[in-house]
């Protein structure tokens, strides 16, 4: 049965990649920057995303978000406080988002009226690594409460992401987090990977994080 299971998985990923390429073309035609966020549960994706959407709206940037969870619409309700458009994708037993879910979730949205679309994936460091969502930038969040060896345990997701974001740095001293070791582990798995460190609670490092995203948007606008 094992060869059959491998074949089915390969076919699923192939179909996902085809639709993801189609989505990427749609996003590019609309001049839309798409940023996905992946992490373990509790790394602070939604807290950071709410702060991001709130600040971008104040800066005149038209941002929206899709949020994936196994159940409930709690995260979309939280993000609504930013006054940015937000939609929940409830996956049931599926531990990741896929391109088909994104395709269905953006139905009815005028993509050309947005500047940035954020996609918050289901909290998981395994399944999301294999699924292209048509994004331009994949952020991998890793909180200080998870330990410094996360990159060594989950190398695949680090190798599919563009930027590693170390979150909850305000708790680093309390949990005796070794920032140097964490940086070294990230670079050991993905040499040259861009790394950011921040605390959404205190705001430390958030301006630099926002700049890294808006600079991508500015470059995209300049090219178009």
Buried (B, 14 or more C-beta within 10 A) or exposed (E): EEEEEEEEEEEEBEEBBEBBEEBBEBBBEBBBBBBBBBBBEEBBBBBBBBBBBBBBBEEEBBBBBBBBBBEEBEBBEBBBEBEBBBBBBBBEEBBBBBBBBBBEBBEEBEBEEBBBBBBBBBBBBEBBBBBBBBBBBBBBBBBBBBBBEBBEEBBEBBEBBBBBBBBBBBBBEEEEBBBEEBBEBBBEBBEEBEBBBBBBBEEEBBEEBBEBBBEBBEEBEEEE
